[in-house]
Amino acid sequence: MRRATSSAEMPAQADEKPGGLLTSPARLRKIDLLRDKNIGKYLPLPQLVAVGDQSSGKSSLLESLTGIPFPRGQQLCTRYATQITHRRESQAFINVSIIPGPGASASEKESLAGYHRSVSTTSELHDQLPSILDEVNKLMGIRTPQNPEGTKTFTEDVLKVEKCGPNEDYLTVIDVPGIFRITTDNVTTEADKIMVRSMVENYIRDDQTIILAVLPCNVDIVTQEILALAEKYDPTGRRTLGILTKPDLVLERSAQSVVCSLVRGEKKPLNLGYHLVRSRGGDDDEGTLFGDNERDILFKEEPWRDLSTDRLGVMLDKAKKDLAHLGLSRQTVQEQQQFLVAIASEFQALVRSALSADYSSHAFFDDDQFRLITRVLNATEEFKAEFNLSAHTYEFIQPAGSVSGADSSPPEAALSEPDSSISRANVADEEMPPGRFPDLNSVIVRERNDDEPRQGIMAWIKEIHHRSRGTELFSFNPAVFSTAFRQQTSKCMTQAEVFVSRIIFMIHNFIVSTLKVVCSDEKVRDEILAQILDAALTRYESGLSQVRFLVKVETEGHPYTLNDFLRTKFTNLQGARMECELSNKIQSVKLGQYFEIGDEEEFDAITVEGVQCMLREKDGGKYVAEDVHNLLQSYYEVARDRFIDNVYRQSVTHSLVSGENSPLKLFSEKWVLGLEPDRLDAIAGESLQTREQRAKLVQRIKDLTDAVSILR
């Protein structure tokens, strides 16, 4: 089989890649499965689509790209879209099947989806292709000389050809029927013309589609309808690549000049450029000699040889530069391991610097968002301040307030003042945009209860006591305290989950950004992320699970602590309450009233009668409510500080940041050395295109070096 050759090496990447997913083998498999299910009808799927007029050279171009030897003269493959998929497998085989169109009936879908043919080699496919196409046309109802009973000229059904083997690169190209403007009696109708145009537009309208606009040089290229359609759906030319075919048929100097101006970007510029392709023609059979020599002869002629050297071959220095740009060879397991180990080593060095606050080690840390441990500590301080301020359901009455009389809200001065340096809005509005890392949406928590703590805690405690009291004398049922504590801490879960989610978001952003620093190859970088993503999500979920475990420990069962601060705090609160109540019984007395002295000097004092009056004024329920309040406040402060410490130490530090199962430790030298050869090749292996390019550059450098030696 003879491959078409081009005067230009197509660029490996553009500034913007609408088809960025096309570099990931795992994602390509998933995309193909979605395409088989006609999901492309509902949402855009990344794809390469070859479009052009009839007889524009699409079939020859696709044969060159895919190696599938479709006959071009019979026009059998132009009546429906053809999806050609390459996939790397251990065994070589070619499968042919049909994807029913979205408008097919249930019976038609069953019939079409049931069709399968399999061959071992491309030569075998070439021999059997006429009979395969006859079968396909009959099933689809396409009218042909071999199937005169057919009722359709075109159909939305898709012929799918899968070429698999150990040396195949991952590639999927879709060929759609060529546009035509003039109908043929008894062959095509106006409805057929409209249908084909609609099919082409449906394929190229999606932003995820890279358009291969095939344009024959021997027509007025600038006025080609396919260019107008591409410009309609891709007005900036960001995802359209112009393929100029049949340059050997352009004989007039003026027409050649137009082609050259397109290649130079002087007319109808496209970001991906225009590329000249010399393919074998429809009259070239298997015995015709065609290859690089014929291509070289063509492009050494005027005016093609006057085009820029970056499109018509390279000299020795350019070849060496291009080879250096490819980096070290990554074709063997050892080469691939060395390549990935170097990246992982640099990645872990940046992780260590980020966790030890060694920000002078790399310019990467000039951006504050990558100063990881600093951001984690700052977020933890914000969480602590916010938690202290609003994590409790009811506001406690502070010692400075009065708890006597009716359950009234304490004065503002009696409440603990929050740290004004911490902005609750900044904490609550921390950016975790769902579109930034969609894979995290199933793990992280964004919604939380930010309501201010309520007033009226004494009435609430009395209600709980009234609903749960037992036969205790001047005491309270332990269930009252457990119930009150559980309800008082009902907002703790979501506040802690949102905090840990923020840490997860920081860590994931750090991992993705650090990989961009240590690995410039986007395909390799995407594969590394794809390989570690599931494990990372598991470890992120582990960090959040630890939060939920800590909340469960704190709120289930009867509250208890060995912390001596509980007794000290409770005693202080009780003493402050007693002091407050006794202060209301202070009165002015004279010593002469109590002692047989003539001293008439007055002074403030609390009398025994005053104490007795105070005790008589309080009923048992009020005593119980005040005791529950003081014990709840004392224990809550102990549990709160313990919980904040545990969330930071166990969930953040151990599970997420620096523990042995931290997601930051996933991509490491040890992980690379443990990869199976097939996974290693999927991540670090060079694509077939890169391997071929490297081999050509090595041979070119050798030839040019020999040439220089001869000339010297």
C-alpha positions in Angstrom: 0.0 0.0 0.0 1.2 3.5 -0.8 0.8 6.3 1.6 0.1 9.9 0.7 2.9 12.2 1.6 2.8 15.8 2.5 5.1 18.7 2.0 4.4 19.8 5.5 4.9 18.2 8.8 1.6 18.8 10.6 2.0 20.7 13.9 1.9 18.5 17.0 -0.2 21.0 18.8 -1.8 24.4 18.5 -2.2 27.1 21.1 -5.7 26.0 21.7 -6.9 22.5 21.3 -10.6 21.9 20.9 -9.7 18.2 20.6 -7.4 18.0 23.6 -9.0 14.7 24.7 -7.8 13.1 21.5 -4.4 12.5 23.0 -5.6 10.1 25.8 -6.0 6.4 24.8 -8.3 5.7 27.8 -10.5 8.6 27.0 -10.6 7.8 23.2 -12.0 4.4 24.1 -14.7 6.0 26.2 -15.5 8.5 23.4 -15.8 5.8 20.8 -18.3 3.9 23.1 -20.3 7.1 23.5 -20.2 7.7 19.8 -21.5 4.1 19.3 -24.5 5.0 21.5 -25.2 8.1 19.4 -24.5 10.3 22.4 -23.0 12.8 19.9 -26.6 13.7 19.1 -27.0 15.2 22.5 -23.6 16.5 23.4 -20.4 17.3 21.5 -17.7 14.6 21.4 -14.1 15.3 20.4 -13.5 14.0 16.9 -11.6 14.5 13.6 -13.9 15.0 10.7 -12.8 15.0 7.1 -15.2 17.1 4.9 -15.1 18.4 1.4 -16.7 18.2 -2.0 -17.2 15.0 -3.9 -14.0 14.0 -5.7 -11.9 16.3 -3.5 -9.5 13.6 -2.5 -10.9 12.7 0.9 -10.7 9.0 0.3 -7.1 9.1 -0.7 -6.2 11.3 2.2 -8.0 9.0 4.7 -6.3 5.9 3.2 -3.0 7.6 3.8 -3.9 8.5 7.4 -5.5 5.2 8.4 -4.1 2.6 6.1 -7.6 1.4 5.2 -7.6 0.7 1.4 -11.0 2.0 0.3 -11.5 1.9 -3.4 -12.2 5.4 -4.7 -13.7 4.9 -8.1 -16.9 3.1 -7.0 -18.1 5.9 -4.7 -19.5 3.2 -2.4 -18.2 4.8 0.8 -19.6 8.2 0.1 -23.2 7.5 0.8 -22.8 7.5 4.6 -20.4 8.5 7.2 -17.4 6.2 7.8 -15.8 6.1 11.2 -12.2 4.7 11.1 -10.8 3.9 14.5 -7.3 2.8 15.4 -6.6 1.2 18.7 -3.6 -0.5 20.2 -4.2 -4.1 21.1 -1.9 -7.1 21.6 -3.3 -8.9 18.5 -3.8 -7.5 15.0 -7.3 -7.5 13.5 -9.8 -5.3 11.7 -13.5 -5.2 12.6 -16.2 -3.8 10.5 -19.6 -3.0 11.9 -22.5 -0.5 11.6 -23.7 2.2 14.0 -27.4 2.7 13.4 -28.3 6.3 12.8 -30.4 8.3 15.4 -33.5 8.1 13.2 -33.4 4.3 12.7 -36.4 2.3 13.9 -36.0 -0.4 16.6 -36.1 -3.2 14.1 -33.6 -1.4 11.9 -31.3 -0.8 14.8 -31.4 -4.5 15.7 -30.6 -5.5 12.1 -27.8 -2.9 11.6 -26.2 -3.4 15.0 -26.0 -7.1 14.4 -23.7 -6.8 11.5 -20.0 -7.7 12.1 -17.2 -8.7 9.8 -13.6 -9.4 10.9 -10.4 -9.8 9.0 -6.7 -10.1 10.0 -4.9 -7.8 7.6 -5.4 -4.7 5.5 -4.7 -6.8 2.3 -7.4 -9.2 3.4 -9.7 -6.2 4.0 -8.9 -4.9 0.5 -9.8 -8.2 -1.1 -13.1 -8.5 0.8 -14.1 -4.9 0.9 -16.3 -4.9 -2.3 -18.4 -7.8 -0.8 -18.5 -6.1 2.6 -19.7 -2.9 1.1 -22.4 -4.7 -0.9 -23.6 -6.3 2.4 -23.5 -2.9 4.2 -25.4 -1.1 1.4 -28.1 -3.8 1.4 -28.6 -3.6 5.2 -28.7 0.2 5.1 -31.1 0.2 2.1 -28.7 2.1 -0.2 -29.6 1.8 -3.8 -26.7 0.6 -6.0 -26.4 -1.5 -9.1 -25.8 -4.5 -6.9 -28.8 -3.6 -4.7 -31.5 -2.1 -7.0 -34.2 -2.7 -4.4 -32.6 -0.1 -2.1 -34.6 3.0 -1.4 -32.0 5.4 -0.1 -29.2 7.3 -1.8 -27.7 8.6 1.5 -28.2 7.6 5.2 -27.4 8.7 8.7 -26.1 5.2 9.5 -22.4 5.0 10.1 -19.9 2.4 8.8 -17.4 1.7 11.6 -14.0 0.2 10.8 -11.7 -0.6 13.7 -8.1 -1.4 13.0 -6.3 -2.8 16.0 -2.8 -4.1 16.6 0.3 -3.7 18.8 1.8 -1.0 16.5 -1.4 1.1 16.0 -1.6 4.6 17.4 -4.8 5.9 18.9 -6.8 7.8 16.2 -10.4 8.2 15.2 -11.3 9.9 11.9 -14.8 10.4 10.5 -15.4 10.7 6.8 -18.7 12.2 5.7 -20.2 12.2 2.2 -19.0 14.9 0.0 -21.0 18.0 -0.7 -22.5 18.4 -4.2 -24.4 21.2 -5.8 -25.8 19.5 -9.0 -28.2 16.6 -8.8 -28.1 13.6 -11.1 -31.2 12.2 -12.7 -32.3 8.9 -11.2 -29.4 9.1 -8.7 -29.6 12.1 -6.4 -32.3 14.6 -5.6 -32.6 18.0 -4.0 -33.6 16.2 -0.8 -30.3 14.2 -1.0 -28.3 17.4 -1.5 -30.0 19.0 1.6 -29.5 15.9 3.6 -25.7 15.7 2.9 -25.2 19.3 3.7 -27.1 18.9 6.9 -24.9 15.8 7.8 -21.8 17.9 7.2 -23.0 20.8 9.3 -24.1 18.5 12.1 -20.6 17.0 12.3 -18.6 20.3 12.2 -20.8 22.6 14.3 -19.6 21.2 17.6 -16.7 23.1 19.3 -15.0 19.7 20.1 -14.7 18.8 16.4 -11.4 19.4 14.5 -12.3 20.0 10.9 -10.1 18.5 8.2 -11.2 20.7 5.2 -10.1 18.8 2.1 -9.7 21.2 -0.8 -8.5 20.2 -4.3 -6.0 22.6 -5.7 -7.4 22.4 -9.2 -10.5 24.4 -8.4 -11.1 27.9 -7.0 -10.2 27.2 -3.5 -11.2 30.5 -1.9 -14.8 30.1 -3.1 -15.1 26.5 -2.0 -18.4 25.9 -0.1 -16.7 23.8 2.6 -14.5 26.7 3.5 -17.6 28.9 3.9 -19.2 26.2 6.1 -16.0 25.9 8.2 -15.9 29.6 8.6 -19.5 29.7 9.7 -19.0 27.3 12.6 -15.4 28.1 13.3 -15.1 31.8 12.5 -11.7 32.2 14.1 -10.2 29.3 12.2 -9.1 27.8 15.6 -10.1 24.2 14.8 -10.0 24.1 11.0 -7.0 22.5 9.2 -6.8 23.0 5.4 -5.7 20.0 3.4 -4.8 21.0 -0.2 -4.9 18.0 -2.4 -4.0 17.3 -6.1 -1.2 20.0 -6.4 0.1 18.0 -9.4 -3.0 18.9 -11.3 -2.5 22.7 -11.0 -0.6 23.8 -14.1 -1.4 27.4 -14.5 1.0 29.8 -12.8 -1.8 32.0 -11.4 -3.6 29.0 -9.8 -0.3 27.8 -8.3 0.2 31.3 -6.9 -3.2 31.2 -5.1 -2.2 27.8 -3.6 1.1 29.2 -2.4 -0.6 32.3 -0.8 -2.8 30.0 1.2 0.1 27.9 2.4 1.9 31.1 3.5 -1.2 32.3 5.3 -1.7 35.3 3.1 -5.3 34.4 2.2 -8.1 32.9 4.4 -5.6 32.3 7.2 -6.2 29.3 9.6 -4.6 28.8 13.0 -3.7 25.3 12.0 -2.6 26.3 8.6 -2.9 24.8 5.1 -0.9 21.7 4.1 -0.1 20.4 0.6 -0.7 16.6 0.2 0.3 14.5 -2.8 -1.8 11.4 -2.8 -2.0 8.6 -5.3 -4.8 9.1 -7.8 -7.7 6.9 -8.6 -5.9 5.5 -11.6 -2.9 4.5 -9.5 -3.2 0.8 -8.9 -1.2 -1.4 -6.5 1.5 -1.9 -9.0 2.2 1.8 -9.5 5.5 3.0 -8.0 4.7 6.0 -5.7 6.5 7.3 -2.7 8.9 9.9 -1.3 10.8 10.2 -4.6 7.8 11.2 -6.6 6.8 13.6 -3.8 10.3 15.2 -3.8 10.3 15.6 -7.6 6.9 17.4 -7.4 7.9 19.8 -4.6 11.3 20.6 -6.1 9.6 22.2 -9.0 8.4 25.8 -9.3 6.6 27.3 -7.5 6.5 24.8 -4.6 10.2 25.0 -4.0 9.9 28.7 -3.2 7.7 28.1 -0.2 9.2 28.5 3.3 11.6 25.7 4.3 9.5 25.0 7.4 6.9 23.6 5.1 9.0 22.0 2.3 11.7 20.1 4.2 14.5 21.2 6.6 18.2 21.5 6.5 20.6 20.0 9.0 20.3 22.6 11.7 16.5 22.5 11.6 16.5 18.7 11.7 18.7 18.7 14.8 16.5 21.3 16.4 13.4 19.2 15.7 15.0 16.1 17.0 16.1 17.9 20.2 12.5 19.2 20.6 11.3 15.6 20.6 13.3 15.0 23.7 15.0 11.7 24.7 13.8 8.6 23.0 11.0 6.8 24.9 10.6 3.6 22.9 11.9 0.9 25.4 10.7 0.2 28.9 13.9 1.4 30.3 13.8 4.7 28.4 10.2 5.2 29.5 11.0 4.5 33.1 13.9 6.9 33.1 11.8 9.6 31.5 9.0 9.2 34.1 11.3 8.8 37.1 13.0 12.1 36.3 9.6 13.8 36.1 8.4 12.1 39.4 11.6 13.0 41.1 11.3 16.7 40.2 7.6 16.6 41.2 8.3 15.2 44.7 11.1 17.8 45.1 8.6 20.5 44.6 6.2 18.8 47.0 8.8 18.7 49.7 9.6 22.4 49.2 5.9 23.2 49.3 5.4 21.4 52.6 8.6 22.7 54.2 7.9 26.3 53.1 11.2 26.3 51.2 9.8 28.8 48.6 13.2 30.0 47.4 13.9 26.7 45.7 11.9 27.4 42.6 10.3 30.3 40.8 7.1 28.2 40.8 6.5 29.4 44.3 6.5 33.1 43.3 2.8 32.6 42.9 1.2 32.4 46.3 -1.4 29.8 45.3 1.4 27.2 45.1 2.8 27.9 48.6 0.9 24.9 49.8 1.6 24.6 53.5 1.2 28.3 54.1 -2.2 28.2 52.4 -3.2 25.2 54.4 -2.2 26.8 57.7 -4.0 30.1 56.8 -7.1 28.2 55.8 -7.0 26.3 59.1 -6.8 29.5 61.1 -9.8 30.9 59.2 -11.6 27.7 59.8 -10.9 27.9 63.6 -12.1 31.5 63.8 -15.2 30.8 61.7 -16.0 27.6 63.7 -15.6 29.4 67.0 -17.9 32.1 65.8 -20.8 30.2 64.2 -20.5 26.4 64.5 -22.9 26.2 67.6 -26.6 26.3 67.1 -27.5 28.6 70.1 -25.4 31.5 71.5 -24.2 30.9 75.0 -24.9 33.4 77.7 -21.5 34.7 78.8 -20.5 35.2 82.5 -20.8 39.0 82.0 -24.5 38.7 81.4 -27.3 37.9 83.8 -29.1 34.6 83.8 -31.7 35.6 86.3 -35.3 36.3 85.5 -36.9 35.5 82.2 -35.0 34.0 79.3 -33.9 37.2 77.7 -31.2 37.7 75.1 -27.9 38.9 76.7 -26.7 42.3 75.9 -24.3 42.6 73.0 -21.4 43.6 75.3 -21.9 40.3 77.2 -21.2 38.2 74.2 -17.7 37.1 73.1 -16.5 39.4 70.3 -15.3 37.6 67.2 -11.9 38.4 65.7 -12.6 41.2 63.4 -9.5 40.5 61.3 -11.2 37.4 59.9 -13.8 38.0 57.2 -16.6 35.4 57.2 -17.4 36.4 53.6 -13.8 35.5 52.5 -14.1 32.2 54.2 -17.5 31.3 52.9 -16.8 32.6 49.3 -13.5 30.7 48.9 -13.4 29.8 45.3 -14.0 26.2 44.4 -15.6 26.6 40.9 -17.3 23.4 39.8 -15.9 23.8 36.3 -12.3 24.0 37.4 -11.9 20.3 38.3 -15.1 18.5 37.4 -13.8 15.2 38.7 -13.8 16.6 42.2 -17.5 17.5 42.1 -18.5 14.0 43.3 -16.2 14.3 46.4 -16.0 17.8 47.7 -18.7 19.7 49.7 -19.6 23.3 48.9 -22.8 23.9 50.7 -22.9 24.6 54.5 -25.1 26.2 57.1 -23.8 29.8 57.7 -26.7 30.9 59.9 -25.8 33.0 62.9 -26.2 31.2 66.2 -29.7 31.7 67.6 -30.6 33.6 70.7 -32.9 32.1 73.4 -30.7 29.2 74.7 -32.4 29.0 78.1 -35.9 28.5 76.7 -34.4 25.8 74.4 -32.7 24.0 77.3 -35.9 24.2 79.4 -37.9 22.7 76.5 -35.4 19.8 76.1 -35.5 19.2 79.9 -39.3 19.3 79.9 -39.5 16.7 77.2 -36.8 14.4 78.7 -37.1 14.8 82.5 -37.1 11.7 84.7 -37.6 11.2 88.5 -34.3 13.0 89.4 -34.5 15.3 92.4 -32.8 18.7 91.8 -30.8 17.2 89.0 -31.3 16.3 85.3 -31.5 13.2 83.2 -28.1 12.6 81.4 -30.1 12.3 78.2 -31.0 16.0 78.5 -27.3 16.9 78.2 -26.6 14.4 75.4 -29.6 15.7 73.4 -28.6 19.3 74.0 -25.0 18.7 72.9 -26.0 16.9 69.8 -28.3 19.6 68.7 -25.9 22.4 69.7 -23.2 20.8 67.4 -25.5 20.0 64.4 -23.7 22.5 62.1 -20.2 21.2 62.8 -20.3 18.5 60.1 -20.9 20.7 57.1 -18.5 23.5 58.3 -15.7 20.9 58.7 -16.5 19.2 55.4 -16.3 22.5 53.5 -13.0 23.3 55.2 -11.5 20.0 54.3 -12.9 20.3 50.7 -11.0 23.6 50.4 -7.8 21.8 51.4 -8.6 19.1 48.8 -9.1 21.7 46.1 -5.8 23.3 47.0 -4.0 20.0 46.9 -5.5 19.0 43.6 -4.7 22.4 42.1 -1.2 22.0 43.3 -0.8 18.5 41.8 -2.2 19.6 38.4 -0.1 22.9 38.3 3.1 21.1 39.5 2.8 18.5 36.7 2.6 21.4 34.2 5.9 22.6 35.6 7.8 19.3 35.6 6.2 17.8 32.4 5.9 19.9 29.2 4.4 17.0 27.2 0.7 17.5 27.5 -0.1 14.0 26.4 2.1 12.5 29.0 0.8 14.9 31.7 -2.8 14.0 30.9 -2.0 10.3 31.0 -0.3 10.7 34.4 -3.4 12.5 35.8 -5.7 9.9 34.3 -3.7 7.1 35.9 -3.6 8.6 39.4 -7.0 10.2 39.4 -9.0 7.3 40.9 -6.5 6.8 43.7 -6.4 10.5 44.4 -10.2 10.7 44.6 -10.2 7.7 47.0 -7.7 9.5 49.2 -9.6 12.8 49.0 -12.7 10.9 50.1 -10.7 9.3 52.9 -9.9 12.8 54.3 -13.6 13.7 54.3 -14.5 10.3 55.8 -12.2 11.1 58.7 -14.1 14.3 59.3 -17.4 12.4 59.4 -15.8 9.8 61.8 -14.7 12.6 64.1 -18.1 14.1 64.2 -19.6 10.7 64.9 -17.2 10.2 67.8 -18.0 13.6 69.3 -21.8 13.4 69.0 -22.8 9.8 69.4 -22.9 8.2 72.9 -22.7 10.1 76.2 -20.3 13.1 76.1 -17.2 12.5 78.3 -13.7 13.9 78.7 -10.6 13.5 81.0 -9.7 17.2 80.4 -9.4 19.0 83.7 -10.4 22.2 82.0 -14.0 21.0 82.1 -14.2 21.1 85.9 -12.3 24.5 86.0 -14.6 26.0 83.4 -17.7 24.7 85.0 -16.7 25.9 88.4 -15.8 29.3 87.1 -19.2 29.6 85.3 -21.1 28.5 88.4 -19.1 31.0 90.6 -19.7 33.8 88.1 -23.4 33.0 88.1 -23.5 33.1 91.9 -21.6 36.3 92.0 -23.9 37.9 89.5 -27.0 36.8 91.5 -25.6 37.9 94.8 -24.6 41.3 93.5 -28.3 42.0 93.1 -28.8 41.5 96.9 -26.1 44.0 98.0 -27.6 46.6 100.3 -26.3 49.4 102.5 -26.1 48.6 106.2 -24.7 50.2 109.4 -22.4 48.3 111.8 -24.5 49.4 114.7 -27.3 47.3 113.5 -25.3 44.1 114.0 -22.8 45.0 116.6 -23.1 46.8 120.0 -21.0 49.7 118.9 -22.0 53.3 118.2 -20.5 53.3 114.7 -23.1 54.8 112.3 -20.9 54.3 109.2 -22.7 52.7 106.3 -21.2 50.1 104.0 -22.4 47.6 101.3 -23.0 44.1 102.4 -24.9 40.9 101.6 -27.1 39.8 104.4 -28.1 36.3 105.4 -31.7 37.3 104.7 -30.6 38.4 101.2 -29.1 35.0 100.5 -32.1 33.2 101.8 -34.3 35.4 99.7 -32.2 34.6 96.6 -32.5 30.9 97.2 -36.3 31.1 97.8 -36.8 33.0 94.5 -35.4 30.2 92.3 -37.3 27.0 91.5 -35.7 23.7 90.8 -36.3 23.9 87.1 -34.4 27.1 86.8 -31.5 25.7 88.7 -31.4 22.6 86.4 -31.6 24.8 83.3 -28.7 27.0 84.5 -26.6 23.9 85.4 -27.2 22.4 82.0 -26.3 25.6 80.3 -23.0 25.9 82.2 -22.1 22.3 81.8 -23.0 22.4 78.1 -20.9 25.5 77.5 -17.9 24.1 79.4 -18.0 20.7 77.6 -18.7 22.3 74.2 -15.5 24.5 74.5 -13.5 21.4 75.4 -15.0 19.3 72.6 -14.7 22.2 70.1 -11.0 22.7 70.6 -10.4 18.9 70.6 -12.4 18.6 67.3 -10.6 21.4 65.5 -7.3 19.9 66.5 -8.3 16.5 65.4 -9.7 17.7 62.0 -6.4 19.4 61.3 -4.1 16.6 62.6 -6.0 13.6 61.4 -8.0 14.7 58.3 -5.8 17.4 56.9 -2.3 16.7 58.0 -2.3 12.9 58.1 -4.9 11.9 55.5 -4.2 14.7 52.9 -1.0 16.6 53.3 1.9 14.6 54.8 0.7 11.1 55.8 1.9 8.0 54.1 -1.4 7.9 52.0 -1.3 11.5 51.1 -2.5 12.1 47.5 0.7 14.2 47.1 2.7 11.0 47.4 0.9 9.2 44.6 3.1 10.3 41.7 6.5 9.2 42.8 9.5 7.3 41.6 8.2 4.2 43.4 4.9 4.4 41.6 6.7 4.7 38.2 8.8 1.7 38.9 5.8 -0.3 39.8 4.0 0.3 36.5 3.3 -2.7 34.2 4.9 -2.3 30.7 1.6 -1.7 29.0 0.6 1.1 31.4 4.1 2.5 31.2 3.9 2.6 27.4 0.4 4.2 27.5 1.7 7.0 29.7 5.3 7.7 28.5 5.5 5.8 25.2 5.9 7.8 22.0 3.0 7.9 19.6 3.4 6.2 16.2 3.6 9.6 14.6 6.5 10.7 17.0 8.4 7.4 16.4 8.1 7.8 12.7 9.1 11.4 12.9 12.1 10.5 15.1 13.2 7.8 12.7 12.9 10.2 9.7 14.8 12.9 11.5 17.6 10.6 12.5 17.9 9.3 8.9 17.7 12.9 7.6 20.4 14.1 9.9 22.7 11.2 8.9 22.1 11.9 5.2 22.6 15.7 5.5 25.7 15.2 7.6 27.2 12.8 5.0 26.3 15.4 2.4 28.1 18.2 4.3 31.2 15.9 4.6 31.2 15.3 0.9 30.9 19.0 0.1 33.7 19.8 2.4 
